[in-house]
Amino acid sequence: MASVSRTTRRRERILAVVNRDPMEAPHKTRTDALIAGGAGALSAVLALLTDPARTPDALGWVLLIASAVPVVWRRRNPLLALLAMIPLLMPYHALDNAHTAPMPQTWIALYTVAATGRPLRTLLTGIGVLSVMVTVVLTINAHEGMELLRISGWIVAVLFCGVDVRVYRQYMASVLERAERAERTREEEARRRVVEERLRIARDLHDLLAHSITLIGVQTSVASHILTVDPDRLDRRAIAASLEDIADTCREARTELRTTLEVLRDGRHDSHGRHDAEGPLPDLAALPGLVRAAEAAGAHVDLAVRAPAGRLAPATGAAAYRIVQESLTNAVRHAGAGVQVRVAVAPDGGNALRVTVIDDGTGPPKDGSAPGFGIVGMRERARSTGGTLDAGPRPGGGFEVSALLPFQEVEATP
């Protein structure tokens, strides 16, 4: 296993070096200086071993070693480094020294030009180098056709190798760019889901706590009124009823808050990033409970519900429930006990659910105080189902909330 791991890491390092843009490699000058030294040493070895009859003289050795020096700057300006070699190599070959010896630095310079330049520049460079080499070889000996063919073949092969590496690097760069773009998209989607989840939690807590606290406040005010208006004629039964209503509201709030916290702790999500709650979402069947709670706070509520023929999608039923809950809370909060509220829920056009809540109160306060989040939350709930919501004062007095929630009926689970 250790040897396999080492082989894998070695392969990854090699691929990283191949895929990396040579212009962006670290320590370019130092690395190229070492490469130039190695190329010069290899050229000297080839000059001594490949063709002893053409071993360079003193001038040949100077030209041969000097031709490796431009390799130090091959990545700063590849074409200029190649052009700097030509004035050194032309007299070297013209003096009929070992023609194979300068191949290492020549190959490196040609490869760098092909791997870093555009195809047109590579083509023109190849034509220029071949022309120079043909001229030099024919000047030395017009009958050395095999030598000319061999040199030309190596030049073309090195240029093609550089072009292939350049195309491969461009392909890998595009693959990495697409992967990075996909990763950014996933991160943005994750952030969006987090924001949506925070908004959903804020809406749920607002609907739950605002409704319960408002009812408790109204019921407490009723009990306080009974105690202070006429202490001599204390109505113990009315006070007990108010306190019992407060206890019921606290129990309901505690139960719903526990359910919300269990969902948050569970941490599971459906395919759309929403929490998958264990218990069912509130729906139209739970509306009478809201009416009873509002009536316990002193409101007079007229409820008319006409459910669609099939079973509503849970999201649509929950949105309708929360809109009615928030509307009743606002009516009781701003109009107080005795407010008249009419709640109507019915299909509209066969593919939408119309939710209407009308009261004879004054609606949200207009005294310049900071607005709450109730109406904003109701609009967000309507938008979450693809619907719309309008809320505002009525011309004849009172306040009206009207929501249109598109829905698709779902089959009942057997």
N, C-alpha and C positions, 0 to 999 in steps of 0.2 A: 504493500500500500504506500509506503514512504517513497519508493522509487517511482511509482506511478504519479504520486503527487509532485515530485521533483520534475518529472518529465512534463507534466501538464503546465507547471509554472514556467519552465524553460520555453515551452511552445508559446505560452501567452506573451512572454517577454519578446520573443522573436517576432511574433505577429504585431506587437505594439510598435516595435522599431520599424517594421515594414509599412504599417499603416500610417505612421506619423509623417506629417509634412516635413521634408528635410529642411525647409526654411525656418521652421519653428523648433528645431531640435535644440536641446541645451548644450552649451559648451561647443558651439559649432567650430570656432577657430582652432581650439585645442584639439578637437577630434580630427579635423581636416589636416592639421599639422602632423599628427601621428600617421594619418593615412598617406600623406605626401612622403613622409620618411619611409614608410613601408614600401610604397611604390618605387621610390628611388633605389632602395636596397634590392628589391626584386628585379628591377631593370639591370642593375649591376651584375646580379647572378646570371640573368639570361644572356647578357653580353659576353660573359666568360664561358658559358657552357653551350649555348645553342650553335654558334658558328665561330669556332676558334680562328678560322682564316680571316674573319672580319672583326677581330677584337679591336675596339676603338683605341685610337692614339690619345695623346693628352688632350687635344682639342675636342675629340669625340667624347671623352669622359666628361669634360666640362659641360658640353652641350647636353649630354644624356642626363646628368644629375640636375642641371639647371631646368630641364624640361619638366621635372617633377615638382618644382617649387610653386608654379601657379595653382597646383591642386589645393594649396592652403586656403586660397580665396575662391574656391569653386562654388560655394553656396552664397557668397556675397554677390558675385556676378558670374554665373556659369559661362555665358558666352564670351565674356572678356578673358576669363581664365583659359578657355580653349584657344582663342585667338593669340594669346601670349605664348602658347606652346609652338605655334606654327613657325615663327621666325627661328626658333631653336631647333626644331626637328627637320626643317628643310635642309639646312647645311649639314646636319648630322647624316641624313640619308644620302645627300649628294656626295659626301665623302666616302660612300660605300661602306659604312660601318654596319654592324649587326642590325638588320632591319627589324628583328623580332624584339629586341631589347626594350624600346620605348612603349611597347603595347600596354603595360599596366596603367601608366598615367594617361595614355591616350584613351583607353577604355573608360577610365573613371570620368574624364572630362566629357566625353561623348555621352555617357550614361546620364550625367548630371544635367546636361543641356536637354536631353530628351525627357527626363523625368520631371523637370521643373518648368519647361516651356510649352508653348502651344504647338500643335501638330505642324502648322505652317513653318514656324521657326525651326522645328526639328528637321523638316524636309529640306529647307534651304541650307541648313547647316550640313546635312549629309551630302547634298550635292556639292557644296563648296569644298568639304574635306576630301571627297572622292576625286574631285577635279585636281586638287593640289597633289594628292598621292599619285594619281595617274601621270601627272606631268613630271613628278620627281622620278618615278620608276622608269618611265620611257626615256627620260634624259640619261639615266644611268646605263640602261641596257634595253634597247627596243625589243629584244626577243624574250624578256622575262614575263611571259603572259601568265604563267601559273602563280608567280609571286604577286602579280597585280590582281588576279582573281581571288587569291587567298586574303589579301589585305582588304579588298572591297567587300568580301563576304563577312569578315569580322566587323567592319564598320557598320554594315547594314544590320547585322545581328545585334550589336550593342545598342544601336538606335531603337530597334524594335523592342528590345528588352526594356529600355527606359520608358518608351511610350506605353507598354503594357503595365508597368508599375504605376505610371501616372494615372492611367484609366482606372486601375484597381483602387488606388488611393481615393480618387474622386468618388468612386462607387461606395467605398466604405464610409467616406465623409457624409455622403447623402443618407446612407443607412443610419449612421449615428445621429444625424440631424433629425431624421424622422422619428427615431427612438426618443430623442430629447423632447421633440415637439409633442409626442404622445404622452411622455411623462409629465410635461407641463400641463397638458390637457387633463390628465388624471388628477394632478394636484389641484387644478382650478375646480374640477368637478367635486373633489373632496371638500374643498373650502366652501363651495356653493352649498353642498349638502349640510355642512356644519352650520352655515348661516340659516338655511331653511329649518333645520332642526331646532336651533335656538329660537327662531321666531315661533315655531310650533309650540315649544315648551312655554314661551312667554304668553302666547294666546291661551293655552290650556290653564296655566296658573292664574292669569288675569280673569278668565271666565269663571273659574272655580272660586277664587278668593274674593273677587269683587262681588259676585252674586251672594255668596254666603255672608260676607261682612256687611253688605248693605241690608240684607234681611235681618241679621242680628241687630244692627243699629236701629232699624225701624221698630222691631219688636221690643227692644230695650226702651226706646222712647215711649212706646205705648204703655209699658209697665210703669215707667217713671211718671207718665201723665196721670195714670190711675192713682198712684200713691200721693201725688202732690195736689191735684185739683180739689179733692174732697176727702181729706184724711178721715173725717168722722164717719163717712159712709164707705168704708173700705170694701171693695169688691174682691174678696179673696179668690173667687172662682176665676175672674178675669185675669188677675195677676198670675195665678197658677197656669192658666192657658197660655199666657204670653211666655212664661218661663219654660213651659213644655215645648212651645214652638221654637224657642231659642235652642233648647237641648236637641230637638230633632234636626234643626239646621246644622248644629255643630257635628252631630253624628254623621249626617250626609256629607258634609264637607270633609270630615276626617276619612270617611270611606273612599271618597273620590280622590282625595290627596294621596292616600296610601296606594291606590291603584296607579296613579301617575308616577309616583316614586318607584313602584315595582317595575313599571315599564322602563324607566330610565336606568335602574340598576341592572335590568336584564340585558340591555345593550344589544339585542338582536334587531336586525333591520330586514325589511323586505327588499324586493328587487329594485324599488325606487328610493331606497335609503331611508324609509320611514320605519319607526319602531313597530314591531309586531307584538301587540299587546295580547296578554293571555285572555282577558275578558273582552266581551263585545263592546263596541263603541255605542254611545247613546244615540238613539234614533227617535222617530216620531212617536213610538209607543211610550216614551218616557216624558212626553210633553205634559200630560196631566199632573205629574209630580211637580213640575215647575209652576203650574197654575196653582196648585194647593199651597206651595211655599209662598207665592206672591200674595195669595188671598190671606194667608196667615199674617202677612205684614200689613194688611189693611186694604189691598188693592181689590178691585172688582174686575174679574177677567172673564171674557166671553171667548171660549175656545171652539174653533171649527176646523176639524182636520178631515180631509178626504185624501186618503193615501192612494197611490197608483195601484193598478191591478196587480202588477208583479211586486217582487221584493226590491226595495231600493238598494243601490250600492251603499256599503257602510259609510263611505266618505261623504256621500250626499246627505244621508240621514243625520250623520254627526254634525255636518255644517248647518243644517236646518235647526237642529236642537240648540247648538251654541248661539245661533243668531237670535232665536226666540229667548234664550236664557239672558243674553246681554240686553236685549230690548226691554224685557221685564225688569231687569235690575235697574236700568236707566230710568224707567218710568217710576218705579218705587222711590229711587233715590232723589229724583228731581221734582216729582209731583207730590210725594208723600202719601200718607194713608188716604183712602177714598178715591184714588185715581181710577178712572174707567179705562180699561184696556181691551182691545179687540184683536184677537190672534186668529189668522186664517192661513191654513196650509192646504194647497190643492194643486193638482196637475195643471199645467198651462201649455196648451198646444200638443199634448201627447208626449213630448220629449223633454219637458222641463217642469220643475217644481217651483211654484210661486209661494213665497213666504211673506206675509204682510202682518205687521204689528203696528196698531194705531192707538194712541192714548190721547187724553184730553189735558195733559199736563203742559208744562212750558218747555220741555226738552232740555238739552244741555245748557248750563249757565253761560251767559254772555257778559259777564262782569269783568272780563279781561284776565281771569285766572287761567292757569295753565290747563290746556285741554287734556283729557285722559286718552286712553288707548282703546276704548271700547269700540267706537265706530271704525277706527282703523283696523282693529282685529276682525270685525265683522266683514269688512271689505276683503281682507286677506283670505278669510275663510271662503267667501264666495268665489274669489279668483282661483282658489285651490281646486275647485270643481269645474272651472271654466265658466263661471257665472258672473253676474254683476250685482251690485247692491247700491241702492240710493237711500239716503237718510236726510231728513230735514224737517223744519216746521211746516205745518199745513196752513193753507190760506185762511181757513175758518178757525184756526186755533188748534193747539195740540201738536203732536209730533208723530211722524210716520217713518217706518222702516220697511222697505220693500226690496226683496231679493229674488232673483231669478236664477235657479240652479239647474243647469242641464243634467240629465241623468240617463243611465241605461239600466233597465230592469235586469235583475239577475235571478236565476232560478233558485228556488228554495232548496236548501240542503236536506236530503232525505234523513 
